[in-house]
Amino acid sequence: MGSIKPFTQRRVTKYTETNAELKETPELRALRDETNALPGTMDVIEKDTPIRLMQTTPGEAQFLAMLIGLTGAKNIIEVGTFTGYGSLAIAQAMPPDGKLIACDISKEYTDIGKKYWKKAGVSDRIDLKLAPAQETLRKLLEDGGEGKYDLIFIDADKKNYKVYYEYALRLLRPGGLIVLDNMLWSGRVANPACKDADTLALRELNDVISHDTRLKMSNVLPVFDGLTIAQKKGFEQTIAQESKAPRTR
């Protein structure tokens, strides 16, 4: 028997993208191709990591679209937009009256996505906020957004994940979902020897979420780069209130 190569996240991602039934629209595929052709690197997980790895993977985007379809979410926030691949997938999965608040600080990268949002006919569903995400989330609360959102997807700078998470809990409606990407960080969170700032921040947040009494439940899924799904408490109370409300004919 030949030797078996060790597990790597990239190999698994490549396998799933090759073998899964991905339902990419032409606009999603074209946006992915343009993003993959971008020059430059990012020094986050390891040196010389291609900048395209900042992009939401097709499988993850499809998973988000499935969640939206299952929950009927139509008021959504995305923290971290990059070139807008995830934004496009979310917007295409939303009902026509849905609204996505997309938070990012880069006009250069989001301008790439805006072309494809327009081509796909979903630009009116995406409200791009070019500002530090903390400022945008705080402004949404100040403008009466507390408890108004169905789903919040966080995929941005890791050191501020806990801040975004706290804002998300306030902005979510009862029973709403927080979805956080990169929560296993290529396995670094499970390696005590890894003590860089991003890993420590994610490790701390994993612990916070696992003990957070404001949540009905949460799970860290060992897919993509670790995807955490957390549901805010209160869904049962909302249903009970609706069942007691007087019905009109």
C-alpha positions as CSV (number, residue, x, y, z in Angstrom):
1,M,0.0,0.0,0.0
2,G,1.3,3.4,-0.9
3,S,1.8,6.1,1.6
4,I,-1.2,8.4,2.3
5,K,-0.6,12.1,2.2
6,P,-1.6,14.0,5.3
7,F,-4.9,15.9,5.4
8,T,-4.7,19.5,4.2
9,Q,-7.6,22.0,4.1
10,R,-6.7,22.9,0.6
11,R,-6.9,19.3,-0.7
12,V,-10.3,18.8,1.0
13,T,-11.6,22.1,-0.4
14,K,-10.4,21.2,-3.9
15,Y,-12.0,17.8,-3.6
16,T,-15.4,19.1,-2.5
17,E,-15.4,21.8,-5.1
18,T,-14.6,19.2,-7.8
19,N,-17.2,16.6,-6.6
20,A,-20.0,18.7,-5.1
21,E,-22.9,19.8,-7.3
22,L,-22.2,23.6,-7.4
23,K,-25.0,25.7,-8.8
24,E,-23.0,28.8,-9.7
25,T,-24.8,31.3,-11.8
26,P,-22.8,32.7,-14.8
27,E,-22.3,36.0,-12.8
28,L,-20.9,34.1,-9.8
29,R,-18.5,32.1,-11.9
30,A,-17.3,35.2,-13.8
31,L,-16.7,37.0,-10.5
32,R,-14.8,34.1,-9.1
33,D,-12.6,33.9,-12.2
34,E,-11.8,37.6,-12.0
35,T,-11.0,37.4,-8.3
36,N,-8.8,34.3,-8.9
37,A,-6.8,36.4,-11.4
38,L,-6.0,39.1,-8.9
39,P,-2.3,39.7,-8.3
40,G,-0.8,40.0,-4.8
41,T,-0.6,38.0,-1.6
42,M,-1.8,38.3,2.0
43,D,0.2,37.3,5.0
44,V,-2.5,35.9,7.3
45,I,-2.4,32.1,7.6
46,E,1.0,31.6,6.1
47,K,3.3,33.5,3.8
48,D,2.5,33.8,0.2
49,T,-1.1,32.8,0.6
50,P,-2.9,34.0,-2.6
51,I,-5.2,36.9,-2.0
52,R,-8.0,35.1,-3.7
53,L,-8.3,32.9,-0.6
54,M,-10.0,35.8,1.0
55,Q,-12.9,35.0,-1.2
56,T,-15.9,32.9,0.1
57,T,-15.6,29.5,-1.5
58,P,-18.3,28.3,-3.9
59,G,-19.3,25.6,-1.6
60,E,-19.6,27.9,1.4
61,A,-21.6,30.4,-0.7
62,Q,-24.0,27.7,-1.7
63,F,-24.3,26.6,1.9
64,L,-25.2,30.2,2.9
65,A,-27.8,30.3,0.1
66,M,-29.3,27.1,1.4
67,L,-29.5,28.5,4.9
68,I,-31.3,31.6,3.5
69,G,-33.8,29.3,1.6
70,L,-34.4,27.2,4.7
71,T,-35.0,30.1,7.1
72,G,-36.6,32.6,4.8
73,A,-34.0,35.2,5.8
74,K,-34.4,38.5,4.0
75,N,-32.8,41.0,6.3
76,I,-29.1,40.1,6.3
77,I,-25.7,41.6,7.3
78,E,-22.4,40.6,5.8
79,V,-19.3,41.7,7.7
80,G,-16.4,41.5,5.2
81,T,-17.3,41.7,1.5
82,F,-14.0,41.6,-0.4
83,T,-14.9,41.3,-4.1
84,G,-18.5,40.5,-3.4
85,Y,-18.8,36.8,-4.3
86,G,-20.6,35.9,-1.0
87,S,-22.7,39.1,-1.3
88,L,-23.8,38.0,-4.8
89,A,-24.7,34.5,-3.7
90,I,-26.6,35.8,-0.7
91,A,-28.5,38.4,-2.8
92,Q,-29.5,35.9,-5.4
93,A,-30.8,33.6,-2.7
94,M,-32.9,36.3,-1.1
95,P,-36.5,37.1,-1.9
96,P,-37.0,40.2,-4.2
97,D,-37.8,42.4,-1.2
98,G,-34.7,41.2,0.8
99,K,-31.9,43.6,1.8
100,L,-28.3,42.8,2.5
101,I,-26.1,45.3,4.4
102,A,-22.6,44.6,3.1
103,C,-19.7,46.0,5.3
104,D,-16.2,46.6,3.9
105,I,-13.5,49.2,3.8
106,S,-12.1,48.6,0.3
107,K,-13.6,50.5,-2.7
108,E,-11.1,48.8,-5.0
109,Y,-12.2,45.3,-4.3
110,T,-15.9,46.0,-3.8
111,D,-16.0,47.8,-7.1
112,I,-15.2,44.5,-8.8
113,G,-18.3,42.9,-7.2
114,K,-20.6,45.8,-8.0
115,K,-20.2,45.1,-11.7
116,Y,-21.5,41.5,-11.2
117,W,-24.2,42.5,-8.8
118,K,-25.6,44.8,-11.5
119,K,-25.2,42.1,-14.2
120,A,-27.2,39.7,-12.0
121,G,-29.9,42.2,-11.4
122,V,-29.5,42.3,-7.6
123,S,-27.8,45.6,-7.0
124,D,-31.0,46.9,-5.4
125,R,-30.8,44.2,-2.8
126,I,-27.3,45.1,-1.6
127,D,-26.6,48.2,0.5
128,L,-22.8,48.5,0.5
129,K,-21.3,50.4,3.5
130,L,-17.7,51.5,2.9
131,A,-16.6,52.2,6.5
132,P,-15.0,50.2,9.4
133,A,-17.6,47.5,10.2
134,Q,-17.8,48.6,13.9
135,E,-19.0,52.0,12.8
136,T,-21.6,50.5,10.4
137,L,-22.9,48.1,13.0
138,R,-23.1,50.8,15.7
139,K,-25.0,53.1,13.3
140,L,-27.5,50.3,12.5
141,L,-28.2,50.0,16.2
142,E,-28.5,53.7,16.6
143,D,-31.0,53.8,13.7
144,G,-33.3,51.3,15.4
145,G,-31.9,48.1,13.9
146,E,-31.8,46.1,17.2
147,G,-33.5,42.8,16.8
148,K,-34.3,43.4,13.2
149,Y,-32.0,41.1,11.2
150,D,-32.5,37.4,10.4
151,L,-28.9,36.3,9.6
152,I,-25.5,37.9,10.0
153,F,-22.4,36.4,8.2
154,I,-19.0,37.4,9.7
155,D,-15.8,36.9,7.6
156,A,-13.5,39.8,8.2
157,D,-10.5,40.7,10.4
158,K,-10.2,38.0,13.0
159,K,-9.0,40.2,15.9
160,N,-12.3,42.0,15.8
161,Y,-14.5,39.0,15.5
162,K,-15.6,39.2,19.1
163,V,-16.7,42.8,18.7
164,Y,-18.7,41.9,15.5
165,Y,-20.2,39.0,17.4
166,E,-21.5,41.2,20.2
167,Y,-23.0,43.7,17.8
168,A,-24.5,40.8,15.8
169,L,-26.3,39.4,18.9
170,R,-28.0,42.8,19.4
171,L,-28.9,43.2,15.8
172,L,-30.4,39.7,15.4
173,R,-34.1,39.0,15.9
174,P,-35.0,36.2,18.3
175,G,-34.1,32.9,16.7
176,G,-31.8,34.6,14.2
177,L,-28.5,33.1,13.0
178,I,-24.9,34.2,13.3
179,V,-22.6,32.4,10.8
180,L,-18.8,32.9,11.4
181,D,-16.2,31.8,8.9
182,N,-12.6,30.6,9.6
183,M,-13.4,29.4,13.2
184,L,-10.8,26.6,12.9
185,W,-8.2,28.7,11.2
186,S,-6.6,25.9,9.4
187,G,-6.5,23.9,12.7
188,R,-4.5,26.6,14.5
189,V,-7.1,27.1,17.2
190,A,-6.6,23.5,18.3
191,N,-2.8,23.8,18.4
192,P,-1.7,25.2,21.8
193,A,1.6,26.2,20.2
194,C,-0.1,28.7,17.9
195,K,-0.3,32.0,19.8
196,D,-0.5,34.6,17.1
197,A,-3.1,37.4,17.6
198,D,-5.6,36.1,15.1
199,T,-5.5,32.5,16.5
200,L,-5.8,33.7,20.1
201,A,-8.8,35.9,19.1
202,L,-10.6,33.1,17.4
203,R,-9.8,30.6,20.2
204,E,-11.2,33.1,22.8
205,L,-14.4,33.6,20.7
206,N,-14.9,29.9,20.3
207,D,-14.9,29.6,24.1
208,V,-17.3,32.6,24.5
209,I,-19.8,31.1,22.1
210,S,-19.7,27.7,23.7
211,H,-20.7,29.1,27.0
212,D,-23.0,32.0,25.8
213,T,-26.4,31.7,27.6
214,R,-27.8,34.2,25.1
215,L,-27.7,31.5,22.5
216,K,-30.2,28.7,22.0
217,M,-27.5,26.5,20.5
218,S,-24.3,26.7,18.5
219,N,-22.2,24.3,16.4
220,V,-18.7,24.5,14.9
221,L,-18.8,22.6,11.7
222,P,-15.5,21.2,10.4
223,V,-16.2,22.3,6.9
224,F,-14.4,24.9,4.7
225,D,-12.1,26.5,7.3
226,G,-14.4,25.9,10.3
227,L,-17.9,27.4,10.1
228,T,-19.8,28.3,13.3
229,I,-23.5,28.6,13.3
230,A,-25.1,30.1,16.4
231,Q,-28.8,30.7,17.0
232,K,-30.0,33.5,19.3
233,K,-32.5,32.6,22.0
234,G,-36.1,33.7,21.9
235,F,-37.6,31.9,19.0
236,E,-39.9,29.9,21.2
237,Q,-41.2,33.1,22.9
238,T,-41.9,34.7,19.5
239,I,-43.9,31.8,18.4
240,A,-45.8,31.7,21.7
241,Q,-46.7,35.4,21.4
242,E,-47.8,35.0,17.8
243,S,-50.1,32.0,18.8
244,K,-51.7,34.1,21.5
245,A,-52.3,37.1,19.2
246,P,-56.0,37.6,18.1
247,R,-56.7,36.3,14.6
248,T,-58.6,38.3,12.1
249,R,-60.5,36.8,9.1
